[in-house]
């Protein structure tokens, strides 16, 4: 079963793929959000939920920039998107 990593853009994807080279990591895919917004992340998470039976995955990682937000604000943002997407 594969692992999925969500990133904000093309540069983030290239960086993560380069970073993982040579490391013994299970099958994974890096998916681009094409910019970060609550709507974009919520829709992508909902899409992963809907497609889980056809394309199951073991783990999901979300890598986003902190920008000018605090760590707590970014975690709250991700948690909000997860709650909306997975109805939790």
NORVENWO-V432370 format. One record per residue. N is the residue number from 0. RES is the residue in one small letter. SS is DSSP state (2 for helix, 1 for strand, 0 for the rest). OMEGA is omega in whole degrees, 0 to 359 (NA if undefined). Layout:
# NORVENWO-V432370
n=N res=RES ss=SS omega=OMEGA
n=N res=RES ss=SS omega=OMEGA
This chain:
# NORVENWO-V432370
n=0 res=x ss=0 omega=185
n=1 res=x ss=1 omega=174
n=2 res=x ss=1 omega=180
n=3 res=x ss=1 omega=175
n=4 res=x ss=1 omega=176
n=5 res=x ss=1 omega=178
n=6 res=x ss=1 omega=184
n=7 res=x ss=0 omega=187
n=8 res=x ss=0 omega=184
n=9 res=x ss=2 omega=181
n=10 res=x ss=2 omega=178
n=11 res=x ss=2 omega=179
n=12 res=x ss=2 omega=180
n=13 res=x ss=2 omega=180
n=14 res=x ss=2 omega=182
n=15 res=x ss=2 omega=179
n=16 res=x ss=2 omega=177
n=17 res=x ss=2 omega=181
n=18 res=x ss=2 omega=184
n=19 res=x ss=2 omega=179
n=20 res=x ss=0 omega=176
n=21 res=x ss=0 omega=177
n=22 res=x ss=0 omega=180
n=23 res=x ss=0 omega=182
n=24 res=x ss=0 omega=176
n=25 res=x ss=0 omega=178
n=26 res=x ss=0 omega=180
n=27 res=x ss=1 omega=172
n=28 res=x ss=1 omega=178
n=29 res=x ss=1 omega=181
n=30 res=x ss=1 omega=183
n=31 res=x ss=1 omega=177
n=32 res=x ss=0 omega=184
n=33 res=x ss=0 omega=182
n=34 res=x ss=0 omega=184
n=35 res=x ss=0 omega=171
n=36 res=x ss=0 omega=179
n=37 res=x ss=2 omega=181
n=38 res=x ss=2 omega=182
n=39 res=x ss=2 omega=181
n=40 res=x ss=2 omega=180
n=41 res=x ss=2 omega=179
n=42 res=x ss=2 omega=180
n=43 res=x ss=2 omega=178
n=44 res=x ss=2 omega=178
n=45 res=x ss=2 omega=178
n=46 res=x ss=2 omega=177
n=47 res=x ss=2 omega=179
n=48 res=x ss=2 omega=181
n=49 res=x ss=2 omega=184
n=50 res=x ss=0 omega=187
n=51 res=x ss=0 omega=182
n=52 res=x ss=0 omega=179
n=53 res=x ss=0 omega=183
n=54 res=x ss=0 omega=183
n=55 res=x ss=0 omega=176
n=56 res=x ss=1 omega=182
n=57 res=x ss=1 omega=183
n=58 res=x ss=1 omega=178
n=59 res=x ss=1 omega=175
n=60 res=x ss=1 omega=178
n=61 res=x ss=1 omega=180
n=62 res=x ss=1 omega=179
n=63 res=x ss=0 omega=177
n=64 res=x ss=0 omega=177
n=65 res=x ss=0 omega=183
n=66 res=x ss=0 omega=183
n=67 res=x ss=0 omega=180
n=68 res=x ss=0 omega=174
n=69 res=x ss=0 omega=178
n=70 res=x ss=2 omega=181
n=71 res=x ss=2 omega=178
n=72 res=x ss=2 omega=179
n=73 res=x ss=2 omega=177
n=74 res=x ss=2 omega=178
n=75 res=x ss=2 omega=178
n=76 res=x ss=2 omega=180
n=77 res=x ss=2 omega=179
n=78 res=x ss=2 omega=178
n=79 res=x ss=2 omega=180
n=80 res=x ss=2 omega=178
n=81 res=x ss=2 omega=180
n=82 res=x ss=2 omega=180
n=83 res=x ss=2 omega=184
n=84 res=x ss=2 omega=185
n=85 res=x ss=2 omega=177
n=86 res=x ss=0 omega=179
n=87 res=x ss=0 omega=NA
